[in-house]
Amino acid sequence: MPVRLKPLSRQTILITGASSGIGLATARMAAGRGAAVLLVARDEPSLQDAVQGIRAAGGRAAFHVADVADTAALEAAADRAEQEFGGLDSWVNDAGVSIVGTLEETSVEDQRRLFETNYWGVVNGSLLAARRLRGRGGAIVNVGSVLSDRAMIYQGAYSASKHAVKGFTDALRMELEAERTPISVTLIKPSSIDTPYQDHARLTWGTRGVKLPPPVYDPRLVARAICFACEHPRRDLVIGAGGAAISLAGALFPRLTDYAMEAIGKPVQATDVSRRPEMRDNLHEARPGGEERSSMPDQPHRTSSLLLEAQLHPLATMASLAGMGALALGALAARRAGGGRVVR
Protein backbone atom coordinates (compact mmCIF):
# COMPACT_ATOMS: atom_id res chain seq x y z
CA MET A 1 0.00 0.00 0.00
CA PRO A 2 1.53 3.37 -0.96
CA VAL A 3 2.29 5.97 1.69
CA ARG A 4 -0.48 8.56 1.92
CA LEU A 5 0.44 11.99 3.29
CA LYS A 6 -1.97 14.90 3.27
CA PRO A 7 -1.06 18.50 2.56
CA LEU A 8 0.02 20.20 5.77
CA SER A 9 -3.06 22.44 5.77
CA ARG A 10 -5.27 19.36 6.16
CA GLN A 11 -3.24 17.64 8.86
CA THR A 12 -3.43 17.24 12.62
CA ILE A 13 0.10 16.94 14.00
CA LEU A 14 1.11 15.83 17.50
CA ILE A 15 4.48 17.28 18.56
CA THR A 16 6.34 16.24 21.70
CA GLY A 17 8.90 18.54 23.30
CA ALA A 18 6.78 21.42 22.01
CA SER A 19 7.24 23.86 24.89
CA SER A 20 10.52 25.26 23.53
CA GLY A 21 13.22 24.97 20.88
CA ILE A 22 12.67 22.86 17.78
CA GLY A 23 9.30 21.54 18.95
CA LEU A 24 7.91 25.02 19.55
CA ALA A 25 9.30 26.32 16.25
CA THR A 26 7.69 23.37 14.46
CA ALA A 27 4.32 23.89 16.12
CA ARG A 28 4.29 27.57 15.15
CA MET A 29 5.40 26.88 11.58
CA ALA A 30 2.93 24.03 11.01
CA ALA A 31 0.04 26.03 12.47
CA GLY A 32 1.03 28.99 10.32
CA ARG A 33 0.66 26.76 7.27
CA GLY A 34 -2.81 25.63 8.30
CA ALA A 35 -2.20 22.44 10.29
CA ALA A 36 -3.92 21.75 13.59
CA VAL A 37 -1.26 21.08 16.22
CA LEU A 38 -1.31 19.37 19.59
CA LEU A 39 1.65 20.48 21.71
CA VAL A 40 2.94 17.94 24.26
CA ALA A 41 5.52 18.60 26.99
CA ARG A 42 5.94 18.59 30.78
CA ASP A 43 5.76 22.34 31.45
CA GLU A 44 2.12 23.44 31.45
CA PRO A 45 2.63 27.23 31.67
CA SER A 46 4.89 27.21 28.62
CA LEU A 47 2.39 25.08 26.70
CA GLN A 48 -0.44 27.44 27.61
CA ASP A 49 1.52 30.46 26.42
CA ALA A 50 2.51 28.74 23.18
CA VAL A 51 -1.05 27.71 22.37
CA GLN A 52 -2.39 31.18 23.15
CA GLY A 53 0.20 32.69 20.82
CA ILE A 54 -0.66 30.30 17.98
CA ARG A 55 -4.38 30.94 18.39
CA ALA A 56 -3.84 34.69 18.51
CA ALA A 57 -2.08 34.41 15.15
CA GLY A 58 -5.10 32.59 13.71
CA GLY A 59 -3.83 29.02 14.07
CA ARG A 60 -5.46 25.92 15.50
CA ALA A 61 -3.72 24.53 18.57
CA ALA A 62 -4.26 22.67 21.82
CA PHE A 63 -1.92 21.17 24.42
CA HIS A 64 -1.58 18.15 26.66
CA VAL A 65 0.80 17.86 29.61
CA ALA A 66 2.72 14.59 29.44
CA ASP A 67 6.11 13.04 30.12
CA VAL A 68 7.04 11.02 27.02
CA ALA A 69 8.41 8.27 29.26
CA ASP A 70 4.80 7.67 30.40
CA THR A 71 3.03 5.60 27.73
CA ALA A 72 -0.41 6.12 29.26
CA ALA A 73 0.08 9.89 29.26
CA LEU A 74 1.08 9.80 25.58
CA GLU A 75 -1.96 7.66 24.78
CA ALA A 76 -4.11 10.30 26.45
CA ALA A 77 -2.38 12.98 24.35
CA ALA A 78 -3.25 11.10 21.16
CA ASP A 79 -6.86 10.80 22.36
CA ARG A 80 -6.89 14.55 22.97
CA ALA A 81 -5.71 15.24 19.41
CA GLU A 82 -8.49 13.11 17.98
CA GLN A 83 -11.12 14.62 20.27
CA GLU A 84 -10.00 18.19 19.62
CA PHE A 85 -9.35 18.00 15.87
CA GLY A 86 -11.04 14.80 14.68
CA GLY A 87 -7.98 12.78 13.77
CA LEU A 88 -4.23 12.39 13.70
CA ASP A 89 -2.03 12.52 10.60
CA SER A 90 1.57 13.04 11.73
CA TRP A 91 3.44 12.36 14.97
CA VAL A 92 6.67 14.23 15.71
CA ASN A 93 8.93 12.83 18.45
CA ASP A 94 11.10 15.78 19.46
CA ALA A 95 11.30 15.69 23.27
CA GLY A 96 14.86 15.52 24.53
CA VAL A 97 17.13 16.22 27.49
CA SER A 98 20.91 16.48 27.70
CA ILE A 99 23.88 15.92 29.97
CA VAL A 100 27.26 17.54 29.32
CA GLY A 101 30.37 16.26 31.07
CA THR A 102 32.43 13.10 31.34
CA LEU A 103 30.77 9.70 31.50
CA GLU A 104 32.60 8.84 34.72
CA GLU A 105 31.11 11.92 36.38
CA THR A 106 27.59 11.11 35.13
CA SER A 107 25.56 8.86 37.40
CA VAL A 108 23.84 5.79 35.99
CA GLU A 109 20.58 7.18 37.39
CA ASP A 110 20.97 10.30 35.26
CA GLN A 111 21.88 8.28 32.19
CA ARG A 112 18.81 6.10 32.66
CA ARG A 113 16.61 9.19 32.97
CA LEU A 114 18.10 10.64 29.79
CA PHE A 115 17.29 7.41 27.93
CA GLU A 116 13.74 7.43 29.33
CA THR A 117 13.16 10.69 27.49
CA ASN A 118 15.43 10.59 24.45
CA TYR A 119 15.07 6.92 23.53
CA TRP A 120 12.04 5.43 25.25
CA GLY A 121 10.05 8.59 24.54
CA VAL A 122 10.67 8.03 20.82
CA VAL A 123 9.81 4.33 21.13
CA ASN A 124 6.59 5.06 23.03
CA GLY A 125 5.47 7.75 20.62
CA SER A 126 6.42 5.84 17.46
CA LEU A 127 4.63 2.64 18.43
CA LEU A 128 1.49 4.54 19.47
CA ALA A 129 1.58 6.47 16.22
CA ALA A 130 2.08 3.31 14.15
CA ARG A 131 -1.01 1.71 15.68
CA ARG A 132 -3.16 4.79 15.09
CA LEU A 133 -1.90 5.56 11.58
CA ARG A 134 -1.82 1.99 10.26
CA GLY A 135 -5.27 2.15 8.71
CA ARG A 136 -5.34 5.77 7.55
CA GLY A 137 -1.73 6.58 6.67
CA GLY A 138 0.51 9.32 7.94
CA ALA A 139 4.03 10.28 8.98
CA ILE A 140 6.22 9.46 11.97
CA VAL A 141 9.05 11.98 12.30
CA ASN A 142 11.78 11.26 14.85
CA VAL A 143 14.33 13.90 15.80
CA GLY A 144 17.74 12.33 16.12
CA SER A 145 20.99 14.23 15.62
CA VAL A 146 24.19 14.21 13.60
CA LEU A 147 25.40 12.60 16.84
CA SER A 148 23.28 9.62 15.77
CA ASP A 149 26.23 8.87 13.46
CA ARG A 150 29.24 10.16 15.38
CA ALA A 151 29.63 10.45 19.16
CA MET A 152 30.67 13.82 20.61
CA ILE A 153 33.17 13.90 23.47
CA TYR A 154 31.59 15.08 26.76
CA GLN A 155 28.13 14.31 25.37
CA GLY A 156 28.48 10.55 25.69
CA ALA A 157 25.07 9.67 27.12
CA TYR A 158 23.29 12.02 24.72
CA SER A 159 25.22 10.60 21.73
CA ALA A 160 24.41 7.05 22.83
CA SER A 161 20.70 7.86 23.04
CA LYS A 162 20.71 9.38 19.57
CA HIS A 163 22.53 6.33 18.17
CA ALA A 164 19.72 4.26 19.70
CA VAL A 165 17.06 6.51 18.15
CA LYS A 166 18.61 5.99 14.72
CA GLY A 167 18.72 2.21 15.14
CA PHE A 168 15.12 2.05 16.31
CA THR A 169 13.87 4.40 13.58
CA ASP A 170 15.62 2.47 10.80
CA ALA A 171 14.24 -0.84 12.08
CA LEU A 172 10.70 0.52 12.46
CA ARG A 173 10.79 1.93 8.92
CA MET A 174 11.78 -1.44 7.48
CA GLU A 175 9.09 -3.30 9.43
CA LEU A 176 6.32 -0.91 8.40
CA GLU A 177 7.47 -1.05 4.77
CA ALA A 178 7.61 -4.86 4.86
CA GLU A 179 4.02 -4.88 6.13
CA ARG A 180 3.10 -2.43 3.35
CA THR A 181 1.57 0.05 5.76
CA PRO A 182 0.87 3.57 4.40
CA ILE A 183 3.19 5.19 6.96
CA SER A 184 6.29 7.27 6.28
CA VAL A 185 9.12 7.15 8.84
CA THR A 186 11.72 9.94 8.76
CA LEU A 187 14.80 10.55 10.90
CA ILE A 188 15.75 14.23 11.28
CA LYS A 189 19.45 14.80 12.04
CA PRO A 190 20.18 18.38 13.14
CA SER A 191 23.66 19.80 13.64
CA SER A 192 24.27 22.41 16.38
CA ILE A 193 20.97 24.26 16.75
CA ASP A 194 20.48 27.45 18.80
CA THR A 195 17.78 26.23 21.19
CA PRO A 196 17.35 26.16 25.00
CA TYR A 197 19.18 22.81 24.86
CA GLN A 198 22.14 24.81 26.18
CA ASP A 199 20.11 26.29 29.04
CA HIS A 200 18.41 23.04 30.02
CA ALA A 201 21.44 20.74 30.01
CA ARG A 202 22.63 19.04 33.18
CA LEU A 203 26.31 19.88 33.64
CA THR A 204 28.75 17.60 35.45
CA TRP A 205 31.89 19.65 34.83
CA GLY A 206 33.20 22.77 36.53
CA THR A 207 32.08 25.52 34.15
CA ARG A 208 28.77 27.30 34.55
CA GLY A 209 27.51 26.86 31.02
CA VAL A 210 27.74 25.00 27.73
CA LYS A 211 27.96 26.29 24.19
CA LEU A 212 27.50 24.48 20.91
CA PRO A 213 30.31 23.72 18.47
CA PRO A 214 30.06 26.08 15.49
CA PRO A 215 28.50 26.56 13.04
CA VAL A 216 25.17 26.97 14.84
CA TYR A 217 21.85 26.97 12.96
CA ASP A 218 18.42 28.50 13.47
CA PRO A 219 15.79 26.10 14.92
CA ARG A 220 13.34 27.14 12.21
CA LEU A 221 15.49 25.27 9.69
CA VAL A 222 14.79 22.05 11.58
CA ALA A 223 11.11 22.99 11.81
CA ARG A 224 11.06 23.38 8.05
CA ALA A 225 12.57 19.93 7.59
CA ILE A 226 10.02 18.40 9.96
CA CYS A 227 7.08 20.07 8.22
CA PHE A 228 8.43 18.85 4.89
CA ALA A 229 8.69 15.28 6.22
CA CYS A 230 5.05 15.43 7.35
CA GLU A 231 4.07 15.98 3.69
CA HIS A 232 6.78 14.11 1.75
CA PRO A 233 8.19 10.64 2.48
CA ARG A 234 11.92 10.90 3.18
CA ARG A 235 14.26 8.40 4.84
CA ASP A 236 16.27 11.05 6.65
CA LEU A 237 17.08 14.75 6.47
CA VAL A 238 20.27 16.38 7.75
CA ILE A 239 20.29 20.03 8.81
CA GLY A 240 23.62 21.84 8.66
CA ALA A 241 26.72 21.03 6.64
CA GLY A 242 28.90 21.60 9.73
CA GLY A 243 27.53 18.60 11.57
CA ALA A 244 27.35 16.53 8.41
CA ALA A 245 31.06 17.14 7.89
CA ILE A 246 31.80 15.79 11.39
CA SER A 247 29.74 12.67 10.65
CA LEU A 248 31.57 12.15 7.37
CA ALA A 249 34.97 12.70 8.95
CA GLY A 250 34.08 10.20 11.67
CA ALA A 251 33.11 7.61 9.07
CA LEU A 252 36.16 8.11 6.84
CA PHE A 253 38.81 8.98 9.41
CA PRO A 254 37.56 7.76 12.79
CA ARG A 255 40.85 7.94 14.72
CA LEU A 256 41.78 11.35 13.37
CA THR A 257 38.32 12.59 14.37
CA ASP A 258 38.84 11.11 17.83
CA TYR A 259 42.11 13.01 18.22
CA ALA A 260 40.58 16.27 16.98
CA MET A 261 37.66 16.02 19.42
CA GLU A 262 39.99 15.18 22.29
CA ALA A 263 42.02 18.31 21.53
CA ILE A 264 39.20 20.83 21.05
CA GLY A 265 36.17 19.15 22.62
CA LYS A 266 36.14 21.12 25.86
CA PRO A 267 37.18 24.55 24.49
CA VAL A 268 34.39 24.52 21.89
CA GLN A 269 31.71 23.39 24.39
CA ALA A 270 32.58 24.88 27.79
CA THR A 271 31.82 28.46 28.81
CA ASP A 272 31.76 30.44 32.04
CA VAL A 273 28.76 32.44 30.81
CA SER A 274 26.04 31.69 33.35
CA ARG A 275 22.62 30.63 32.23
CA ARG A 276 19.27 31.72 33.58
CA PRO A 277 18.97 29.76 36.84
CA GLU A 278 15.23 29.15 36.45
CA MET A 279 15.84 27.21 33.21
CA ARG A 280 18.80 25.16 34.38
CA ASP A 281 18.76 21.36 34.30
CA ASN A 282 15.45 19.88 33.16
CA LEU A 283 16.64 16.27 33.31
CA HIS A 284 14.38 15.10 36.12
CA GLU A 285 11.75 17.84 36.21
CA ALA A 286 10.28 20.42 33.87
CA ARG A 287 11.79 23.88 33.64
CA PRO A 288 10.31 27.01 32.05
CA GLY A 289 10.45 26.99 28.28
CA GLY A 290 8.47 29.15 25.90
CA GLU A 291 11.38 30.19 23.66
CA GLU A 292 12.75 28.84 20.41
CA ARG A 293 16.32 30.05 20.95
CA SER A 294 18.80 29.86 23.80
CA SER A 295 19.59 32.60 26.30
CA MET A 296 23.28 32.54 25.39
CA PRO A 297 24.40 36.10 24.54
CA ASP A 298 25.68 36.90 21.06
CA GLN A 299 25.14 33.33 19.83
CA PRO A 300 25.52 33.65 16.04
CA HIS A 301 23.35 31.29 14.05
CA ARG A 302 22.83 30.52 10.40
CA THR A 303 19.38 30.98 8.93
CA SER A 304 19.97 28.95 5.78
CA SER A 305 21.39 25.53 4.91
CA LEU A 306 22.38 24.66 1.36
CA LEU A 307 22.59 21.01 2.41
CA LEU A 308 18.95 21.04 3.53
CA GLU A 309 17.83 22.78 0.33
CA ALA A 310 19.58 20.10 -1.73
CA GLN A 311 17.70 17.38 0.17
CA LEU A 312 14.31 19.07 -0.03
CA HIS A 313 14.61 19.90 -3.73
CA PRO A 314 17.12 17.42 -5.26
CA LEU A 315 15.97 17.78 -8.88
CA ALA A 316 16.03 21.57 -8.79
CA THR A 317 19.45 21.46 -7.13
CA MET A 318 20.82 19.08 -9.77
CA ALA A 319 19.38 21.23 -12.55
CA SER A 320 20.87 24.35 -11.01
CA LEU A 321 24.29 22.74 -10.64
CA ALA A 322 24.10 21.43 -14.19
CA GLY A 323 23.19 24.91 -15.44
CA MET A 324 26.04 26.48 -13.53
CA GLY A 325 28.40 23.86 -14.92
CA ALA A 326 27.20 24.52 -18.46
CA LEU A 327 27.71 28.26 -18.02
CA ALA A 328 31.20 27.70 -16.64
CA LEU A 329 32.12 25.41 -19.54
CA GLY A 330 30.67 27.90 -22.02
CA ALA A 331 32.65 30.75 -20.49
CA LEU A 332 35.82 28.65 -20.56
CA ALA A 333 35.25 27.69 -24.20
CA ALA A 334 34.62 31.33 -25.16
CA ARG A 335 37.76 32.41 -23.35
CA ARG A 336 39.85 29.81 -25.16
CA ALA A 337 38.33 30.77 -28.50
CA GLY A 338 39.03 34.43 -27.88
CA GLY A 339 42.58 33.68 -26.84
CA GLY A 340 43.25 31.98 -30.14
CA ARG A 341 42.32 34.98 -32.34
CA VAL A 342 44.97 36.82 -34.27
CA VAL A 343 44.75 40.59 -33.87
CA ARG A 344 45.71 42.47 -37.06
C-alpha positions in Angstrom: 0.0 0.0 0.0 1.5 3.4 -1.0 2.3 6.0 1.7 -0.5 8.6 1.9 0.4 12.0 3.3 -2.0 14.9 3.3 -1.1 18.5 2.6 0.0 20.2 5.8 -3.1 22.4 5.8 -5.3 19.4 6.2 -3.2 17.6 8.9 -3.4 17.2 12.6 0.1 16.9 14.0 1.1 15.8 17.5 4.5 17.3 18.6 6.3 16.2 21.7 8.9 18.5 23.3 6.8 21.4 22.0 7.2 23.9 24.9 10.5 25.3 23.5 13.2 25.0 20.9 12.7 22.9 17.8 9.3 21.5 18.9 7.9 25.0 19.6 9.3 26.3 16.3 7.7 23.4 14.5 4.3 23.9 16.1 4.3 27.6 15.2 5.4 26.9 11.6 2.9 24.0 11.0 0.0 26.0 12.5 1.0 29.0 10.3 0.7 26.8 7.3 -2.8 25.6 8.3 -2.2 22.4 10.3 -3.9 21.7 13.6 -1.3 21.1 16.2 -1.3 19.4 19.6 1.7 20.5 21.7 2.9 17.9 24.3 5.5 18.6 27.0 5.9 18.6 30.8 5.8 22.3 31.4 2.1 23.4 31.4 2.6 27.2 31.7 4.9 27.2 28.6 2.4 25.1 26.7 -0.4 27.4 27.6 1.5 30.5 26.4 2.5 28.7 23.2 -1.1 27.7 22.4 -2.4 31.2 23.1 0.2 32.7 20.8 -0.7 30.3 18.0 -4.4 30.9 18.4 -3.8 34.7 18.5 -2.1 34.4 15.2 -5.1 32.6 13.7 -3.8 29.0 14.1 -5.5 25.9 15.5 -3.7 24.5 18.6 -4.3 22.7 21.8 -1.9 21.2 24.4 -1.6 18.2 26.7 0.8 17.9 29.6 2.7 14.6 29.4 6.1 13.0 30.1 7.0 11.0 27.0 8.4 8.3 29.3 4.8 7.7 30.4 3.0 5.6 27.7 -0.4 6.1 29.3 0.1 9.9 29.3 1.1 9.8 25.6 -2.0 7.7 24.8 -4.1 10.3 26.4 -2.4 13.0 24.4 -3.2 11.1 21.2 -6.9 10.8 22.4 -6.9 14.5 23.0 -5.7 15.2 19.4 -8.5 13.1 18.0 -11.1 14.6 20.3 -10.0 18.2 19.6 -9.4 18.0 15.9 -11.0 14.8 14.7 -8.0 12.8 13.8 -4.2 12.4 13.7 -2.0 12.5 10.6 1.6 13.0 11.7 3.4 12.4 15.0 6.7 14.2 15.7 8.9 12.8 18.5 11.1 15.8 19.5 11.3 15.7 23.3 14.9 15.5 24.5 17.1 16.2 27.5 20.9 16.5 27.7 23.9 15.9 30.0 27.3 17.5 29.3 30.4 16.3 31.1 32.4 13.1 31.3 30.8 9.7 31.5 32.6 8.8 34.7 31.1 11.9 36.4 27.6 11.1 35.1 25.6 8.9 37.4 23.8 5.8 36.0 20.6 7.2 37.4 21.0 10.3 35.3 21.9 8.3 32.2 18.8 6.1 32.7 16.6 9.2 33.0 18.1 10.6 29.8 17.3 7.4 27.9 13.7 7.4 29.3 13.2 10.7 27.5 15.4 10.6 24.5 15.1 6.9 23.5 12.0 5.4 25.2 10.0 8.6 24.5 10.7 8.0 20.8 9.8 4.3 21.1 6.6 5.1 23.0 5.5 7.7 20.6 6.4 5.8 17.5 4.6 2.6 18.4 1.5 4.5 19.5 1.6 6.5 16.2 2.1 3.3 14.2 -1.0 1.7 15.7 -3.2 4.8 15.1 -1.9 5.6 11.6 -1.8 2.0 10.3 -5.3 2.2 8.7 -5.3 5.8 7.5 -1.7 6.6 6.7 0.5 9.3 7.9 4.0 10.3 9.0 6.2 9.5 12.0 9.0 12.0 12.3 11.8 11.3 14.8 14.3 13.9 15.8 17.7 12.3 16.1 21.0 14.2 15.6 24.2 14.2 13.6 25.4 12.6 16.8 23.3 9.6 15.8 26.2 8.9 13.5 29.2 10.2 15.4 29.6 10.5 19.2 30.7 13.8 20.6 33.2 13.9 23.5 31.6 15.1 26.8 28.1 14.3 25.4 28.5 10.6 25.7 25.1 9.7 27.1 23.3 12.0 24.7 25.2 10.6 21.7 24.4 7.1 22.8 20.7 7.9 23.0 20.7 9.4 19.6 22.5 6.3 18.2 19.7 4.3 19.7 17.1 6.5 18.2 18.6 6.0 14.7 18.7 2.2 15.1 15.1 2.1 16.3 13.9 4.4 13.6 15.6 2.5 10.8 14.2 -0.8 12.1 10.7 0.5 12.5 10.8 1.9 8.9 11.8 -1.4 7.5 9.1 -3.3 9.4 6.3 -0.9 8.4 7.5 -1.0 4.8 7.6 -4.9 4.9 4.0 -4.9 6.1 3.1 -2.4 3.3 1.6 0.1 5.8 0.9 3.6 4.4 3.2 5.2 7.0 6.3 7.3 6.3 9.1 7.2 8.8 11.7 9.9 8.8 14.8 10.6 10.9 15.8 14.2 11.3 19.5 14.8 12.0 20.2 18.4 13.1 23.7 19.8 13.6 24.3 22.4 16.4 21.0 24.3 16.8 20.5 27.5 18.8 17.8 26.2 21.2 17.3 26.2 25.0 19.2 22.8 24.9 22.1 24.8 26.2 20.1 26.3 29.0 18.4 23.0 30.0 21.4 20.7 30.0 22.6 19.0 33.2 26.3 19.9 33.6 28.8 17.6 35.5 31.9 19.6 34.8 33.2 22.8 36.5 32.1 25.5 34.1 28.8 27.3 34.5 27.5 26.9 31.0 27.7 25.0 27.7 28.0 26.3 24.2 27.5 24.5 20.9 30.3 23.7 18.5 30.1 26.1 15.5 28.5 26.6 13.0 25.2 27.0 14.8 21.9 27.0 13.0 18.4 28.5 13.5 15.8 26.1 14.9 13.3 27.1 12.2 15.5 25.3 9.7 14.8 22.1 11.6 11.1 23.0 11.8 11.1 23.4 8.0 12.6 19.9 7.6 10.0 18.4 10.0 7.1 20.1 8.2 8.4 18.8 4.9 8.7 15.3 6.2 5.0 15.4 7.3 4.1 16.0 3.7 6.8 14.1 1.8 8.2 10.6 2.5 11.9 10.9 3.2 14.3 8.4 4.8 16.3 11.1 6.7 17.1 14.8 6.5 20.3 16.4 7.7 20.3 20.0 8.8 23.6 21.8 8.7 26.7 21.0 6.6 28.9 21.6 9.7 27.5 18.6 11.6 27.3 16.5 8.4 31.1 17.1 7.9 31.8 15.8 11.4 29.7 12.7 10.6 31.6 12.1 7.4 35.0 12.7 9.0 34.1 10.2 11.7 33.1 7.6 9.1 36.2 8.1 6.8 38.8 9.0 9.4 37.6 7.8 12.8 40.8 7.9 14.7 41.8 11.4 13.4 38.3 12.6 14.4 38.8 11.1 17.8 42.1 13.0 18.2 40.6 16.3 17.0 37.7 16.0 19.4 40.0 15.2 22.3 42.0 18.3 21.5 39.2 20.8 21.1 36.2 19.1 22.6 36.1 21.1 25.9 37.2 24.5 24.5 34.4 24.5 21.9 31.7 23.4 24.4 32.6 24.9 27.8 31.8 28.5 28.8 31.8 30.4 32.0 28.8 32.4 30.8 26.0 31.7 33.3 22.6 30.6 32.2 19.3 31.7 33.6 19.0 29.8 36.8 15.2 29.1 36.5 15.8 27.2 33.2 18.8 25.2 34.4 18.8 21.4 34.3 15.4 19.9 33.2 16.6 16.3 33.3 14.4 15.1 36.1 11.8 17.8 36.2 10.3 20.4 33.9 11.8 23.9 33.6 10.3 27.0 32.1 10.5 27.0 28.3 8.5 29.1 25.9 11.4 30.2 23.7 12.8 28.8 20.4 16.3 30.0 21.0 18.8 29.9 23.8 19.6 32.6 26.3 23.3 32.5 25.4 24.4 36.1 24.5 25.7 36.9 21.1 25.1 33.3 19.8 25.5 33.7 16.0 23.3 31.3 14.1 22.8 30.5 10.4 19.4 31.0 8.9 20.0 28.9 5.8 21.4 25.5 4.9 22.4 24.7 1.4 22.6 21.0 2.4 19.0 21.0 3.5 17.8 22.8 0.3 19.6 20.1 -1.7 17.7 17.4 0.2 14.3 19.1 0.0 14.6 19.9 -3.7 17.1 17.4 -5.3 16.0 17.8 -8.9 16.0 21.6 -8.8 19.4 21.5 -7.1 20.8 19.1 -9.8 19.4 21.2 -12.6 20.9 24.4 -11.0 24.3 22.7 -10.6 24.1 21.4 -14.2 23.2 24.9 -15.4 26.0 26.5 -13.5 28.4 23.9 -14.9 27.2 24.5 -18.5 27.7 28.3 -18.0 31.2 27.7 -16.6 32.1 25.4 -19.5 30.7 27.9 -22.0 32.6 30.8 -20.5 35.8 28.7 -20.6 35.3 27.7 -24.2 34.6 31.3 -25.2 37.8 32.4 -23.4 39.8 29.8 -25.2 38.3 30.8 -28.5 39.0 34.4 -27.9 42.6 33.7 -26.8 43.2 32.0 -30.1 42.3 35.0 -32.3 45.0 36.8 -34.3 44.8 40.6 -33.9 45.7 42.5 -37.1 
